[in-house]
Amino acid sequence: MLTIVLSRRDFREADQIISCYTKAKGKVELLARGVKKITSKNSAHLEPFSLVDIEIAPGKGIGHLTKVQPINYFSSIRNDLQKSLSAGYVVSLLDKILHVGEKDERIFELLFGWLEHLNFQFSIFNFQLLDGFIVKLLNCLGYDITQTGGLSLELKKDLELLKNSDWQVISECANQITGNDKLHQFIYNFLVERLERRVVDWVK
């Protein structure tokens, strides 16, 4: 089962609960037995924002992770502090706002495509990519930010660019977007209002 790891947390002495977003089932939480042991082969493959193929066995109350096959560790992201922090922020946010059992292949493809682009991006990272991810994620969740009432023409144009453009265009559009700080603050406030919960500002 194709999976992107969202988080891992300790459970008992040597076990962990692994939170994942799968293409087939959406968000799942799985018990990984013995993964904290030094001899565990799976531990390195279960870092957040790793792409893996997994096998699951039924368990009492929670599925058991029985096999992990690494596909993409996104090494270039991990070797760049800013990229790594940004990817960590995104998977942590998804883990926080998505519920177990909720499935949307668009979210999986959105996350995978964003990580792939970030991994191969050689230019200096800009937060436009994070703003763009949030706009696209909100759209998947049913919140079209471009339809907000009272938008100025410039703000609406910039939001539509983030919503409809691919990652390469968004990476290169920093100079085309007017009022980056204002745009970011609008996106952040919109996210907080729709989720009705505290969310860390990804620029601060």
N, C-alpha and C positions, 0 to 999 in steps of 0.2 A: 504494500500500500504506500503510495507516494505521499511523503510527509515533510513538513517544515517544522522544526522544533521551535516552540515558543519560549518555554522555560523549563527549569528542573528545580525541584526542592527536595530536601532531605526527608526521609521517612524511615524510621527505625535506624538501626546501626549502620547497615550497609546498603540499604535500598533508597530509591528515589521515586518520586512521582514526576513523570515527564508529561508536560502539556504540549500538545502538537496541533497543527492545523493540517488535516489530511484533505486530499482532493476528493476522496470517495465519501467520507463521512463528516467532513467539517472538523470542528474542534473536538478532540478527545483527550482524556487524561488516562495515563497508563502507569502501571507499577513495573519498575525496572529492578528486578532483584539482583543484589550483589554488585550493582553498578559502581558503588563507591570503593570497592576493593581495588587494590593496586593492580591485581592481575586481570581485572575486567577489560575485555577487548572492546566493549561497547561504549565505555565512558567518553572517549574522545569524539565519538561519532554523534553524541547527544548534546553537544553544545548548542545554545540558542542560535537561531537562524541557519542551522545546517539543513541541507536537503538530503533526506535518507529514504530508503525503502524499508518498510517494517512489516513484521508479521506479529499478529496478536492472538493470544489464547484467552478464552473466556475465564473470568475469575469471579470470586464472590464480591460483588459490589463494584469491582473495577477490573478492567482487562489487564492481562499480563503481557508485557513486551517480551517476545521470545526470540526475535531475530532483528538485527539492524544491519543494513547494507548501505554504506556511505555512497552518495552520488556526487554531491558538491559541497565542499567545506567553505567555499567562498573565501579562499585564502587571502586574496587581495584586499578584501574588506577588513579582515582581521589584522592585516599588517599596517593598516592606516587607522590611527586613533580616532579621527573625526568620523570616518566611515563606520568604524566598529561601534562607536557610541550611537550613531544615528540608526544603524540596523538594530542594535539592542533596544533602542527606544521604540522602534516600530513594532517589534515582536512583543515587547512588554505591554504596549498599548493594546494590541490585538488580544493578548492573553487576558487583559483586564476587562475589556468591553464585550468580548464574545462569550457566548454560553456553550457549554458542552452539548453536542448534538446538533447545533445549528450548522447547516451546510449551505455553502454558496461557492460554487466553483469559480465565480468571478473574483472572490476575495483571494482564493488560492493563486489564481493566475496573476492577479494584481501584485501580490507579495513576491511571487517567484520572479516575475518580470522586473520588478523594482530592484530586487537583490542582484539579479543578473546584470542589469545596467550598472548598478553601483560597483559591482565587482570588476567590470571591464572599463570603468570610467577612469581615464588617466589625468583628466584636468582636475583642478582644485575643487573640492566639494563645495557646493553652495546649498543653502537651505531651501532654495526653490524646489529641489527634489522632494524634500519632506513636506512642504506646503502642497505640492502636487499630489503626493501620495494621500494626504489627508482629504483633499478635495475628491479624489477618485474613490477613496474608501467611504466617505460620507454618501456618495452617490450610490454605491453598492448597498448601503444600509437604508436607502430610501430617502435621503436628504439631499436634494439638488440645490446646492448653495447658489447656483447661478440664477435661480428663480426667486431669490430673496427680494422683497419689495423695497423700493427706495434706493436701489443701487445707482451710483453714478455710472455714466457710460464707460468711463475709463476702468472703474473697478469691475464692472460686469464683463468687459472685454478681457481683462486679465484673468478673471476666474474661469471664463470659458476656455481660454488658452490652456490653463492648468487642467481643466476637466477633460478636454478633447484631444490634447496633443500627446505624442509618445514621449518617452523619457529623454530621448536625444534632443528633441526640440525644447523640452522644458529645461534641460541642462544648459542650453545655449541661449535661453530667452531672458536671462537676468537683465541684460541691457535694454530689452524691449519692453519690460514691465515698469510702469511708472509707480512711484510710491511703494517700494517693496515693504517697508516697515508697516505702512497702513494696511496693505494687502494681507500681510502675515497676521497682524493683530485681528483683522476681521475674520480670517479663517479660524484662528484660535478661539475667539469668542463664540463663533458659530458652533464649533465642535463642543465646547463646554456647555453651551445652552441646550444643544440637542441631546447630549449624553446625560445631562443633569447630574454631573459628578465632577469632582476635581480632577483635572488633568494637568500634568507638568507641561509647561511651555517648552517646546522642543528647541527654541532658539536661545533660551536663557540658561 
